């Protein structure tokens, strides 16, 4: 739940299926009176925004809450001071009116389709939309002189699909955009009371809450949340920490290693056997060295010659 230190007592959160989404901070310094949080967006999940004012939040004035999605106005709520504290208020749907008949459309996350760059430059309209893409923004202002008035009859256009559903790849940039706002089909609802009011200070927002929604992969790429570490090898983990499936994998792995070891051992044994036979055959070959014949020795003058009859 996002809580702005400068505005104690005001709490804002994003809900999916009635549960508050986990919030993640970053290292950036937000503007004054502003808090920024990241949340995980799941494709096609319907979402809403809930806020609550509790003491020590002041009850001197009423409050106007304005919701913007992807930079576009989505809805607003007007609260008188006497009914403000101790109640949970929300933005769960976009209200619209056609020919005096009231409808509502729920908000949901839709995955952005990233298209290949065509080489052409991004127009200014797209640039402005991308500046606030992937953002849920709630601004709060103090108001006074809240008066009920007659419901306005006319047309209030329904919200269609976001123009950001197809985004050029180069436009995604460092923001790692993954989702945009879209709406469900219209459903009928009853007319609501219309209120008029005056601003205490038209140009002053006493609190702004910004939720940047991204896919889990995008949050990791932005280092908003740490990447999932690679699991330790099964061989290095204690057996008591392994599941049945992991134990079976480990046994199969050892069996394969044992089978491979037997094949290697058998191959080495065969090679040794073949090497012994070669040596035996080589031992049967005898190499005979040729020696020179002795030369005949003739008598010299120093030799005594005996003549035999």
KACOR-V280858 format. One record per pair of residues at least 12 apart in sequence whose C-alpha atoms are under 10 Angstrom apart, sorted by the first residue. I is the first residue (numbers start at 1). GAP is how many residues later the second one is. D is the distance in whole Angstrom. If there is no record, write none. Layout:
i=I gap=GAP d=D
i=I gap=GAP d=D
This chain:
i=1 gap=12 d=5
i=1 gap=13 d=8
i=1 gap=19 d=7
i=1 gap=20 d=8
i=1 gap=21 d=8
i=1 gap=22 d=7
i=1 gap=36 d=9
i=1 gap=49 d=10
i=1 gap=50 d=9
i=2 gap=12 d=9
i=2 gap=20 d=10
i=2 gap=21 d=8
i=2 gap=22 d=10
i=2 gap=23 d=10
i=2 gap=33 d=7
i=2 gap=34 d=8
i=2 gap=35 d=7
i=2 gap=49 d=10
i=2 gap=207 d=8
i=2 gap=208 d=9
i=2 gap=209 d=9
i=3 gap=31 d=10
i=3 gap=32 d=8
i=3 gap=206 d=9
i=4 gap=29 d=7
i=4 gap=30 d=7
i=4 gap=31 d=6
i=4 gap=32 d=9
i=4 gap=203 d=8
i=4 gap=204 d=9
i=4 gap=205 d=8
i=5 gap=28 d=9
i=5 gap=29 d=9
i=5 gap=30 d=9
i=6 gap=26 d=9
i=6 gap=27 d=7
i=6 gap=28 d=9
i=6 gap=29 d=10
i=6 gap=200 d=9
i=6 gap=201 d=8
i=7 gap=26 d=8
i=7 gap=27 d=10
i=7 gap=46 d=10
i=7 gap=49 d=9
i=7 gap=50 d=7
i=7 gap=51 d=10
i=7 gap=199 d=8
i=7 gap=200 d=7
i=7 gap=201 d=10
i=8 gap=45 d=9
i=8 gap=46 d=8
i=8 gap=47 d=8
i=8 gap=48 d=6
i=8 gap=49 d=6
i=8 gap=50 d=9
i=9 gap=43 d=8
i=9 gap=44 d=5
i=9 gap=45 d=5
i=9 gap=46 d=5
i=9 gap=47 d=5
i=9 gap=48 d=5
i=9 gap=49 d=9
i=9 gap=76 d=9
i=9 gap=77 d=10
i=10 gap=41 d=7
i=10 gap=42 d=6
i=10 gap=43 d=5
i=10 gap=44 d=7
i=10 gap=45 d=9
i=10 gap=46 d=9
i=10 gap=47 d=7
i=10 gap=48 d=10
i=10 gap=75 d=10
i=10 gap=130 d=10
i=10 gap=197 d=9
i=11 gap=39 d=8
i=11 gap=40 d=5
i=11 gap=41 d=5
i=11 gap=42 d=7
i=11 gap=43 d=8
i=11 gap=77 d=10
i=11 gap=198 d=9
i=12 gap=37 d=7
i=12 gap=38 d=6
i=12 gap=39 d=4
i=12 gap=40 d=7
i=12 gap=41 d=9
i=12 gap=76 d=10
i=12 gap=77 d=10
i=12 gap=78 d=9
i=12 gap=126 d=9
i=12 gap=196 d=10
i=12 gap=197 d=7
i=12 gap=198 d=10
i=12 gap=199 d=10
i=13 gap=24 d=10
i=13 gap=26 d=10
i=13 gap=35 d=9
i=13 gap=36 d=6
i=13 gap=37 d=5
i=13 gap=38 d=6
i=13 gap=39 d=9
i=13 gap=77 d=9
i=13 gap=196 d=9
i=13 gap=198 d=9
i=14 gap=25 d=8
i=14 gap=33 d=7
i=14 gap=34 d=6
i=14 gap=35 d=5
i=14 gap=36 d=6
i=14 gap=37 d=9
i=14 gap=76 d=10
i=14 gap=77 d=9
i=14 gap=78 d=10
i=14 gap=122 d=9
i=14 gap=197 d=8
i=15 gap=31 d=9
i=15 gap=32 d=6
i=15 gap=33 d=5
i=15 gap=34 d=6
i=15 gap=35 d=7
i=15 gap=75 d=10
i=15 gap=76 d=10
i=15 gap=77 d=9
i=16 gap=25 d=10
i=16 gap=26 d=9
i=16 gap=29 d=7
i=16 gap=30 d=6
i=16 gap=31 d=5
i=16 gap=32 d=7
i=16 gap=33 d=9
i=16 gap=92 d=9
i=17 gap=28 d=8
i=17 gap=29 d=7
i=17 gap=30 d=7
i=17 gap=31 d=9
i=18 gap=28 d=10
i=18 gap=29 d=9
i=18 gap=30 d=9
i=18 gap=32 d=10
i=19 gap=28 d=10
i=19 gap=29 d=10
i=20 gap=19 d=10
i=20 gap=27 d=10
i=20 gap=28 d=9
i=20 gap=29 d=9
i=20 gap=30 d=9
i=21 gap=17 d=10
i=21 gap=18 d=7
i=21 gap=19 d=7
i=21 gap=20 d=9
i=21 gap=26 d=10
i=22 gap=15 d=10
i=22 gap=16 d=8
i=22 gap=17 d=6
i=22 gap=18 d=8
i=23 gap=13 d=10
i=23 gap=14 d=6
i=23 gap=15 d=6
i=23 gap=16 d=5
i=23 gap=17 d=8
i=23 gap=188 d=9
i=23 gap=189 d=10
i=23 gap=190 d=10
i=24 gap=12 d=9
i=24 gap=13 d=6
i=24 gap=14 d=5
i=24 gap=15 d=6
i=24 gap=16 d=9
i=24 gap=187 d=9
i=24 gap=188 d=10
i=24 gap=195 d=9
i=24 gap=200 d=7
i=24 gap=201 d=7
i=25 gap=12 d=5
i=25 gap=13 d=6
i=25 gap=14 d=9
i=25 gap=186 d=10
i=25 gap=199 d=7
i=25 gap=200 d=9
i=26 gap=12 d=8
i=26 gap=196 d=10
i=26 gap=197 d=9
i=26 gap=198 d=6
i=26 gap=199 d=9
i=27 gap=197 d=9
i=30 gap=180 d=10
i=31 gap=177 d=9
i=32 gap=174 d=9
i=32 gap=175 d=9
i=32 gap=176 d=9
i=33 gap=172 d=8
i=33 gap=173 d=6
i=33 gap=174 d=5
i=33 gap=175 d=6
i=33 gap=176 d=9
i=34 gap=104 d=10
i=34 gap=105 d=9
i=34 gap=171 d=9
i=34 gap=172 d=9
i=34 gap=173 d=6
i=34 gap=174 d=5
i=34 gap=175 d=6
i=34 gap=176 d=8
i=35 gap=172 d=8
i=35 gap=173 d=7
i=35 gap=174 d=5
i=35 gap=175 d=6
i=35 gap=176 d=9
i=36 gap=99 d=10
i=36 gap=100 d=10
i=36 gap=101 d=9
i=36 gap=172 d=9
i=36 gap=173 d=6
i=36 gap=174 d=5
i=36 gap=175 d=6
i=36 gap=176 d=7
i=37 gap=98 d=10
i=37 gap=99 d=10
i=37 gap=172 d=8
i=37 gap=173 d=6
i=37 gap=174 d=5
i=37 gap=175 d=6
i=37 gap=176 d=9
i=37 gap=187 d=10
i=38 gap=96 d=10
i=38 gap=97 d=9
i=38 gap=98 d=10
i=38 gap=172 d=8
i=38 gap=173 d=5
i=38 gap=174 d=5
i=38 gap=175 d=6
i=38 gap=176 d=7
i=38 gap=181 d=8
i=38 gap=186 d=8
i=38 gap=187 d=10
i=39 gap=96 d=10
i=39 gap=172 d=7
i=39 gap=173 d=6
i=39 gap=174 d=5
i=39 gap=175 d=7
i=39 gap=176 d=8
i=39 gap=177 d=9
i=39 gap=180 d=8
i=39 gap=185 d=10
i=40 gap=139 d=10
i=40 gap=171 d=10
i=40 gap=172 d=9
i=40 gap=173 d=6
i=40 gap=174 d=5
i=40 gap=175 d=5
i=40 gap=176 d=6
i=40 gap=177 d=9
i=40 gap=178 d=9
i=40 gap=179 d=7
i=41 gap=67 d=9
i=41 gap=68 d=6
i=41 gap=69 d=9
i=41 gap=70 d=9
i=41 gap=93 d=9
i=41 gap=137 d=8
i=41 gap=138 d=7
i=41 gap=139 d=9
i=41 gap=171 d=9
i=41 gap=172 d=5
i=41 gap=173 d=5
i=41 gap=174 d=5
i=41 gap=175 d=7
i=41 gap=177 d=10
i=41 gap=178 d=10
i=42 gap=66 d=9
i=42 gap=67 d=7
i=42 gap=68 d=8
i=42 gap=69 d=8
i=42 gap=136 d=10
i=42 gap=137 d=8
i=42 gap=171 d=9
i=42 gap=172 d=8
i=42 gap=173 d=7
i=42 gap=174 d=8
i=43 gap=65 d=8
i=43 gap=66 d=5
i=43 gap=67 d=5
i=43 gap=68 d=6
i=43 gap=69 d=9
i=43 gap=135 d=9
i=43 gap=136 d=7
i=43 gap=137 d=9
i=43 gap=172 d=8
i=44 gap=63 d=9
i=44 gap=64 d=6
i=44 gap=65 d=5
i=44 gap=66 d=5
i=44 gap=67 d=8
i=44 gap=135 d=10
i=44 gap=137 d=10
i=44 gap=138 d=9
i=44 gap=139 d=10
i=44 gap=140 d=10
i=45 gap=62 d=9
i=45 gap=63 d=5
i=45 gap=64 d=6
i=45 gap=65 d=8
i=46 gap=46 d=9
i=46 gap=47 d=10
i=46 gap=60 d=7
i=46 gap=61 d=6
i=46 gap=62 d=4
i=46 gap=63 d=6
i=46 gap=64 d=9
i=46 gap=135 d=10
i=46 gap=136 d=9
i=46 gap=137 d=8
i=46 gap=138 d=8
i=47 gap=44 d=9
i=47 gap=45 d=7
i=47 gap=46 d=9
i=47 gap=59 d=8
i=47 gap=60 d=6
i=47 gap=61 d=5
i=47 gap=62 d=7
i=47 gap=134 d=10
i=48 gap=42 d=7
i=48 gap=43 d=6
i=48 gap=44 d=4
i=48 gap=45 d=7
i=48 gap=58 d=8
i=48 gap=59 d=7
i=48 gap=60 d=8
i=48 gap=88 d=10
i=49 gap=18 d=9
i=49 gap=40 d=8
i=49 gap=41 d=5
i=49 gap=42 d=5
i=49 gap=43 d=6
i=49 gap=44 d=9
i=49 gap=58 d=10
i=49 gap=87 d=9
i=49 gap=88 d=10
i=49 gap=89 d=9
i=50 gap=38 d=7
i=50 gap=39 d=6
i=50 gap=40 d=4
i=50 gap=41 d=6
i=50 gap=42 d=8
i=51 gap=14 d=9
i=51 gap=36 d=9
i=51 gap=37 d=6
i=51 gap=38 d=5
i=51 gap=39 d=6
i=51 gap=40 d=9
i=51 gap=87 d=10
i=52 gap=32 d=8
i=52 gap=33 d=7
i=52 gap=34 d=7
i=52 gap=35 d=6
i=52 gap=36 d=5
i=52 gap=37 d=6
i=52 gap=38 d=9
i=53 gap=31 d=7
i=53 gap=32 d=5
i=53 gap=33 d=6
i=53 gap=34 d=7
i=53 gap=35 d=8
i=53 gap=36 d=9
i=54 gap=30 d=9
i=54 gap=31 d=5
i=54 gap=32 d=5
i=54 gap=33 d=8
i=54 gap=34 d=10
i=55 gap=30 d=7
i=55 gap=31 d=8
i=56 gap=29 d=10
i=57 gap=27 d=10
i=57 gap=28 d=8
i=58 gap=23 d=9
i=58 gap=26 d=10
i=58 gap=27 d=9
i=59 gap=21 d=9
i=59 gap=22 d=5
i=59 gap=23 d=7
i=59 gap=24 d=9
i=59 gap=25 d=7
i=59 gap=26 d=7
i=59 gap=83 d=10
i=60 gap=20 d=10
i=60 gap=21 d=6
i=60 gap=22 d=9
i=60 gap=82 d=9
i=60 gap=83 d=10
i=60 gap=84 d=9
i=61 gap=18 d=9
i=61 gap=19 d=7
i=61 gap=20 d=5
i=61 gap=21 d=9
i=61 gap=23 d=9
i=61 gap=80 d=10
i=61 gap=81 d=6
i=61 gap=82 d=6
i=61 gap=83 d=6
i=61 gap=84 d=9
i=61 gap=85 d=10
i=61 gap=138 d=10
i=61 gap=139 d=8
i=62 gap=16 d=8
i=62 gap=17 d=5
i=62 gap=18 d=4
i=62 gap=19 d=4
i=62 gap=20 d=8
i=62 gap=21 d=9
i=62 gap=22 d=7
i=62 gap=79 d=8
i=62 gap=80 d=6
i=62 gap=81 d=5
i=62 gap=82 d=6
i=62 gap=83 d=8
i=62 gap=84 d=8
i=62 gap=135 d=9
i=62 gap=136 d=10
i=62 gap=137 d=9
i=62 gap=138 d=9
i=63 gap=14 d=8
i=63 gap=15 d=6
i=63 gap=16 d=5
i=63 gap=17 d=7
i=63 gap=18 d=7
i=63 gap=21 d=8
i=63 gap=77 d=7
i=63 gap=78 d=6
i=63 gap=79 d=5
i=63 gap=80 d=5
i=63 gap=81 d=8
i=63 gap=83 d=10
i=63 gap=134 d=10
i=63 gap=136 d=9
i=63 gap=137 d=10
i=64 gap=12 d=7
i=64 gap=13 d=6
i=64 gap=14 d=5
i=64 gap=15 d=6
i=64 gap=16 d=9
i=64 gap=75 d=8
i=64 gap=76 d=6
i=64 gap=77 d=5
i=64 gap=78 d=6
i=64 gap=79 d=7
i=64 gap=80 d=10
i=64 gap=133 d=9
i=64 gap=135 d=9
i=64 gap=141 d=10
i=65 gap=12 d=5
i=65 gap=13 d=7
i=65 gap=14 d=8
i=65 gap=24 d=10
i=65 gap=25 d=10
i=65 gap=26 d=9
i=65 gap=73 d=7
i=65 gap=74 d=6
i=65 gap=75 d=5
i=65 gap=76 d=7
i=65 gap=77 d=9
i=65 gap=140 d=10
i=65 gap=142 d=10
i=65 gap=143 d=10
i=66 gap=12 d=9
i=66 gap=25 d=9
i=66 gap=71 d=8
i=66 gap=72 d=6
i=66 gap=73 d=5
i=66 gap=74 d=7
i=66 gap=75 d=9
i=66 gap=142 d=10
i=67 gap=24 d=8
i=67 gap=27 d=10
i=67 gap=69 d=7
i=67 gap=70 d=6
i=67 gap=71 d=5
i=67 gap=72 d=7
i=67 gap=73 d=9
i=67 gap=142 d=10
i=68 gap=64 d=9
i=68 gap=67 d=8
i=68 gap=68 d=6
i=68 gap=69 d=5
i=68 gap=70 d=6
i=68 gap=71 d=8
i=68 gap=142 d=10
i=69 gap=38 d=9
i=69 gap=63 d=8
i=69 gap=64 d=8
i=69 gap=65 d=8
i=69 gap=66 d=6
i=69 gap=67 d=5
i=69 gap=68 d=6
i=69 gap=69 d=9
i=69 gap=93 d=10
i=69 gap=111 d=9
i=69 gap=112 d=7
i=69 gap=113 d=9
i=69 gap=141 d=10
i=69 gap=142 d=10
i=70 gap=58 d=10
i=70 gap=59 d=7
i=70 gap=60 d=8
i=70 gap=61 d=8
i=70 gap=62 d=5
i=70 gap=63 d=4
i=70 gap=64 d=6
i=70 gap=65 d=5
i=70 gap=66 d=7
i=70 gap=67 d=8
i=70 gap=92 d=9
i=70 gap=93 d=10
i=70 gap=94 d=9
i=70 gap=110 d=7
i=70 gap=111 d=7
i=70 gap=112 d=10
i=70 gap=142 d=10
i=71 gap=57 d=8
i=71 gap=58 d=7
i=71 gap=59 d=9
i=71 gap=60 d=8
i=71 gap=61 d=5
i=71 gap=62 d=7
i=71 gap=63 d=9
i=71 gap=64 d=7
i=71 gap=65 d=8
i=71 gap=66 d=8
i=72 gap=57 d=8
i=72 gap=60 d=9
i=72 gap=61 d=9
i=72 gap=63 d=10
i=72 gap=64 d=10
i=72 gap=65 d=10
i=72 gap=90 d=10
i=73 gap=64 d=10
i=74 gap=17 d=9
i=74 gap=19 d=9
i=74 gap=20 d=6
i=74 gap=21 d=9
i=74 gap=33 d=10
i=74 gap=62 d=10
i=74 gap=63 d=10
i=74 gap=85 d=8
i=75 gap=16 d=7
i=75 gap=17 d=10
i=75 gap=18 d=8
i=75 gap=19 d=6
i=75 gap=20 d=7
i=75 gap=21 d=10
i=75 gap=63 d=10
i=76 gap=14 d=10
i=76 gap=15 d=8
i=76 gap=18 d=9
i=76 gap=19 d=10
i=76 gap=62 d=9
i=76 gap=63 d=9
i=76 gap=64 d=10
i=77 gap=12 d=9
i=77 gap=13 d=8
i=77 gap=14 d=8
i=77 gap=63 d=10
i=77 gap=118 d=10
i=78 gap=63 d=10
i=78 gap=64 d=10
i=78 gap=65 d=9
i=78 gap=68 d=8
i=78 gap=116 d=9
i=78 gap=117 d=7
i=78 gap=118 d=9
i=78 gap=119 d=9
i=79 gap=63 d=10
i=79 gap=64 d=9
i=79 gap=65 d=10
i=79 gap=67 d=8
i=79 gap=116 d=9
i=79 gap=118 d=10
i=80 gap=62 d=10
i=80 gap=63 d=8
i=80 gap=64 d=8
i=80 gap=65 d=9
i=80 gap=66 d=6
i=80 gap=67 d=9
i=80 gap=115 d=10
i=80 gap=117 d=9
i=81 gap=61 d=10
i=81 gap=62 d=9
i=81 gap=63 d=8
i=81 gap=65 d=9
i=91 gap=15 d=9
i=91 gap=16 d=9
i=91 gap=47 d=10
i=92 gap=12 d=9
i=92 gap=13 d=9
i=92 gap=14 d=6
i=92 gap=15 d=7
i=92 gap=16 d=10
i=93 gap=12 d=5
i=93 gap=13 d=4
i=93 gap=14 d=6
i=93 gap=15 d=10
i=93 gap=90 d=9
i=93 gap=91 d=9
i=93 gap=93 d=10
i=94 gap=12 d=6
i=94 gap=13 d=7
i=94 gap=64 d=8
i=94 gap=65 d=7
i=94 gap=89 d=8
i=94 gap=90 d=10
i=94 gap=92 d=9
i=95 gap=61 d=8
i=95 gap=62 d=9
i=95 gap=63 d=7
i=95 gap=64 d=9
i=95 gap=91 d=9
i=95 gap=92 d=10
i=95 gap=93 d=10
i=95 gap=94 d=9
i=95 gap=96 d=10
i=95 gap=97 d=10
i=96 gap=58 d=10
i=96 gap=59 d=8
i=96 gap=60 d=5
i=96 gap=61 d=6
i=96 gap=62 d=5
i=96 gap=63 d=8
i=96 gap=90 d=9
i=96 gap=91 d=10
i=96 gap=92 d=10
i=96 gap=93 d=10
i=96 gap=95 d=10
i=97 gap=55 d=10
i=97 gap=56 d=8
i=97 gap=57 d=7
i=97 gap=58 d=5
i=97 gap=59 d=5
i=97 gap=60 d=7
i=97 gap=61 d=7
i=97 gap=91 d=9
i=97 gap=92 d=10
i=97 gap=94 d=9
i=98 gap=55 d=9
i=98 gap=56 d=7
i=98 gap=57 d=5
i=98 gap=58 d=6
i=98 gap=59 d=7
i=98 gap=60 d=8
i=99 gap=54 d=8
i=99 gap=55 d=6
i=99 gap=56 d=6
i=99 gap=57 d=9
i=100 gap=51 d=10
i=100 gap=52 d=8
i=100 gap=53 d=5
i=100 gap=54 d=5
i=100 gap=55 d=7
i=100 gap=56 d=9
i=100 gap=91 d=9
i=101 gap=52 d=9
i=101 gap=53 d=9
i=101 gap=54 d=9
i=101 gap=55 d=10
i=101 gap=87 d=8
i=101 gap=88 d=8
i=101 gap=89 d=8
i=101 gap=90 d=8
i=102 gap=51 d=10
i=102 gap=52 d=10
i=102 gap=53 d=9
i=102 gap=54 d=9
i=102 gap=84 d=9
i=102 gap=85 d=9
i=102 gap=86 d=6
i=102 gap=87 d=6
i=102 gap=88 d=6
i=102 gap=89 d=6
i=102 gap=90 d=9
i=103 gap=53 d=10
i=103 gap=55 d=8
i=103 gap=82 d=10
i=103 gap=83 d=6
i=103 gap=84 d=5
i=103 gap=85 d=4
i=103 gap=86 d=5
i=103 gap=87 d=8
i=103 gap=88 d=9
i=104 gap=54 d=8
i=104 gap=55 d=9
i=104 gap=79 d=10
i=104 gap=80 d=9
i=104 gap=81 d=8
i=104 gap=82 d=6
i=104 gap=83 d=5
i=104 gap=84 d=6
i=104 gap=85 d=7
i=104 gap=86 d=9
i=105 gap=53 d=8
i=105 gap=54 d=7
i=105 gap=55 d=9
i=105 gap=77 d=9
i=105 gap=78 d=6
i=105 gap=79 d=5
i=105 gap=80 d=6
i=105 gap=81 d=5
i=105 gap=82 d=7
i=105 gap=83 d=9
i=105 gap=84 d=10
i=106 gap=53 d=10
i=106 gap=76 d=9
i=106 gap=77 d=6
i=106 gap=78 d=5
i=106 gap=79 d=8
i=106 gap=80 d=8
i=106 gap=81 d=9
i=107 gap=52 d=10
i=107 gap=74 d=7
i=107 gap=75 d=6
i=107 gap=76 d=5
i=107 gap=77 d=7
i=107 gap=78 d=10
i=108 gap=71 d=10
i=108 gap=72 d=8
i=108 gap=73 d=6
i=108 gap=74 d=5
i=108 gap=75 d=6
i=108 gap=76 d=7
i=109 gap=25 d=9
i=109 gap=69 d=10
i=109 gap=70 d=6
i=109 gap=71 d=6
i=109 gap=72 d=5
i=109 gap=73 d=6
i=109 gap=74 d=8
i=109 gap=104 d=9
i=109 gap=105 d=10
i=110 gap=51 d=9
i=110 gap=52 d=9
i=110 gap=54 d=10
i=110 gap=55 d=8
i=110 gap=68 d=9
i=110 gap=69 d=5
i=110 gap=70 d=5
i=110 gap=71 d=6
i=110 gap=72 d=6
i=110 gap=73 d=9
i=111 gap=53 d=10
i=111 gap=54 d=7
i=111 gap=55 d=9
i=111 gap=66 d=9
i=111 gap=67 d=6
i=111 gap=68 d=4
i=111 gap=69 d=6
i=111 gap=70 d=9
i=111 gap=71 d=9
i=111 gap=103 d=10
i=111 gap=104 d=9
i=112 gap=22 d=10
i=112 gap=50 d=10
i=112 gap=52 d=7
i=112 gap=53 d=5
i=112 gap=54 d=6
i=112 gap=55 d=7
i=112 gap=60 d=10
i=112 gap=65 d=8
i=112 gap=66 d=5
i=112 gap=67 d=5
i=112 gap=68 d=6
i=112 gap=69 d=9
i=113 gap=51 d=9
i=113 gap=52 d=6
i=113 gap=53 d=5
i=113 gap=54 d=6
i=113 gap=55 d=9
i=113 gap=56 d=9
i=113 gap=64 d=10
i=113 gap=65 d=8
i=113 gap=66 d=9
i=113 gap=67 d=10
i=114 gap=50 d=10
i=114 gap=51 d=8
i=114 gap=52 d=6
i=114 gap=53 d=5
i=114 gap=54 d=6
i=114 gap=55 d=5
i=114 gap=56 d=9
i=114 gap=57 d=9
i=114 gap=58 d=8
i=114 gap=63 d=9
i=114 gap=64 d=9
i=115 gap=50 d=10
i=115 gap=51 d=6
i=115 gap=52 d=6
i=115 gap=53 d=5
i=115 gap=54 d=6
i=115 gap=55 d=9
i=115 gap=56 d=10
i=116 gap=51 d=9
i=116 gap=52 d=6
i=116 gap=53 d=6
i=116 gap=54 d=8
i=117 gap=50 d=9
i=117 gap=51 d=5
i=117 gap=52 d=6
i=117 gap=53 d=7
i=117 gap=54 d=9
i=118 gap=50 d=8
i=118 gap=51 d=10
i=118 gap=52 d=10
i=119 gap=49 d=10
i=119 gap=51 d=10
i=120 gap=48 d=10
i=121 gap=47 d=10
i=121 gap=49 d=10
i=121 gap=50 d=10
i=122 gap=45 d=10
i=122 gap=46 d=8
i=122 gap=48 d=9
i=122 gap=49 d=8
i=126 gap=37 d=9
i=126 gap=38 d=8
i=126 gap=41 d=9
i=126 gap=42 d=10
i=126 gap=45 d=9
i=127 gap=44 d=8
i=129 gap=34 d=9
i=129 gap=35 d=8
i=130 gap=34 d=8
i=130 gap=37 d=9
i=130 gap=41 d=8
i=130 gap=42 d=8
i=130 gap=45 d=9
i=130 gap=47 d=9
i=131 gap=44 d=9
i=132 gap=80 d=9
i=133 gap=31 d=8
i=133 gap=39 d=10
i=133 gap=42 d=9
i=133 gap=44 d=8
i=133 gap=45 d=10
i=133 gap=46 d=8
i=133 gap=47 d=7
i=133 gap=48 d=9
i=133 gap=79 d=9
i=133 gap=80 d=9
i=134 gap=30 d=9
i=134 gap=41 d=9
i=134 gap=42 d=10
i=134 gap=43 d=7
i=134 gap=44 d=8
i=134 gap=45 d=6
i=134 gap=46 d=6
i=134 gap=47 d=8
i=134 gap=77 d=8
i=134 gap=78 d=6
i=134 gap=79 d=5
i=134 gap=80 d=7
i=135 gap=44 d=10
i=135 gap=45 d=8
i=135 gap=46 d=9
i=135 gap=75 d=7
i=135 gap=76 d=6
i=135 gap=77 d=5
i=135 gap=78 d=6
i=135 gap=79 d=9
i=136 gap=44 d=10
i=136 gap=45 d=9
i=136 gap=73 d=8
i=136 gap=74 d=6
i=136 gap=75 d=5
i=136 gap=76 d=6
i=136 gap=77 d=8
i=137 gap=71 d=7
i=137 gap=72 d=6
i=137 gap=73 d=5
i=137 gap=74 d=6
i=137 gap=75 d=9
i=138 gap=69 d=8
i=138 gap=70 d=6
i=138 gap=71 d=5
i=138 gap=72 d=7
i=138 gap=73 d=9
i=139 gap=65 d=10
i=139 gap=66 d=6
i=139 gap=67 d=8
i=139 gap=68 d=6
i=139 gap=69 d=5
i=139 gap=70 d=7
i=139 gap=71 d=9
i=140 gap=64 d=9
i=140 gap=65 d=6
i=140 gap=66 d=6
i=140 gap=67 d=5
i=140 gap=68 d=6
i=140 gap=69 d=9
i=141 gap=58 d=8
i=141 gap=59 d=8
i=141 gap=60 d=8
i=141 gap=61 d=8
i=141 gap=62 d=9
i=141 gap=63 d=7
i=141 gap=64 d=5
i=141 gap=65 d=6
i=141 gap=66 d=7
i=141 gap=67 d=9
i=142 gap=56 d=9
i=142 gap=57 d=6
i=142 gap=58 d=6
i=142 gap=59 d=7
i=142 gap=60 d=9
i=142 gap=62 d=8
i=142 gap=63 d=8
i=142 gap=64 d=8
i=142 gap=65 d=10
i=143 gap=53 d=10
i=143 gap=54 d=6
i=143 gap=55 d=6
i=143 gap=56 d=4
i=143 gap=57 d=5
i=143 gap=58 d=8
i=143 gap=59 d=9
i=144 gap=52 d=9
i=144 gap=53 d=6
i=144 gap=54 d=5
i=144 gap=55 d=6
i=144 gap=56 d=6
i=144 gap=57 d=10
i=145 gap=50 d=10
i=145 gap=51 d=8
i=145 gap=52 d=5
i=145 gap=53 d=6
i=145 gap=54 d=9
i=145 gap=55 d=9
i=146 gap=49 d=6
i=146 gap=50 d=6
i=146 gap=51 d=4
i=146 gap=52 d=7
i=146 gap=53 d=10
i=147 gap=47 d=9
i=147 gap=48 d=5
i=147 gap=49 d=5
i=147 gap=50 d=6
i=147 gap=51 d=10
i=148 gap=45 d=7
i=148 gap=46 d=6
i=148 gap=47 d=4
i=148 gap=48 d=6
i=148 gap=49 d=9
i=149 gap=44 d=7
i=149 gap=45 d=6
i=149 gap=46 d=6
i=149 gap=47 d=7
i=150 gap=42 d=10
i=150 gap=43 d=7
i=150 gap=44 d=6
i=150 gap=45 d=8
i=150 gap=46 d=10
i=151 gap=40 d=8
i=151 gap=41 d=7
i=151 gap=42 d=6
i=151 gap=43 d=5
i=151 gap=44 d=9
i=152 gap=39 d=10
i=152 gap=40 d=10
i=152 gap=41 d=9
i=152 gap=42 d=7
i=153 gap=38 d=10
i=158 gap=25 d=9
i=158 gap=27 d=10
i=158 gap=28 d=8
i=159 gap=23 d=8
i=159 gap=24 d=7
i=159 gap=25 d=9
i=159 gap=26 d=9
i=159 gap=27 d=9
i=160 gap=21 d=10
i=160 gap=22 d=7
i=160 gap=23 d=7
i=160 gap=24 d=9
i=160 gap=25 d=9
i=160 gap=26 d=10
i=161 gap=19 d=9
i=161 gap=20 d=8
i=161 gap=21 d=5
i=161 gap=22 d=6
i=161 gap=23 d=9
i=162 gap=18 d=7
i=162 gap=19 d=6
i=162 gap=20 d=6
i=162 gap=21 d=8
i=163 gap=17 d=9
i=163 gap=18 d=9
i=163 gap=19 d=9
i=164 gap=15 d=9
i=164 gap=16 d=6
i=164 gap=17 d=8
i=164 gap=18 d=9
i=165 gap=13 d=10
i=165 gap=14 d=8
i=165 gap=15 d=7
i=165 gap=16 d=9
i=165 gap=17 d=9
i=166 gap=14 d=10
i=174 gap=47 d=9
i=174 gap=48 d=8
i=175 gap=37 d=10
i=175 gap=39 d=9
i=175 gap=43 d=9
i=175 gap=44 d=10
i=175 gap=46 d=10
i=175 gap=47 d=8
i=176 gap=38 d=8
i=176 gap=39 d=9
i=176 gap=41 d=9
i=176 gap=42 d=6
i=176 gap=43 d=8
i=176 gap=44 d=10
i=176 gap=45 d=8
i=176 gap=46 d=7
i=177 gap=35 d=10
i=177 gap=36 d=8
i=177 gap=37 d=6
i=177 gap=38 d=8
i=177 gap=41 d=7
i=177 gap=42 d=10
i=178 gap=35 d=8
i=178 gap=36 d=6
i=178 gap=37 d=6
i=178 gap=38 d=9
i=178 gap=39 d=9
i=178 gap=40 d=7
i=178 gap=41 d=10
i=179 gap=34 d=7
i=179 gap=35 d=6
i=179 gap=36 d=7
i=179 gap=39 d=10
i=180 gap=33 d=8
i=180 gap=34 d=9
i=181 gap=32 d=10
i=233 gap=17 d=10
i=234 gap=12 d=7
i=234 gap=13 d=8
i=234 gap=15 d=9
i=234 gap=16 d=7
i=234 gap=19 d=10
i=235 gap=12 d=10
i=235 gap=15 d=7
i=235 gap=18 d=10
i=235 gap=19 d=10
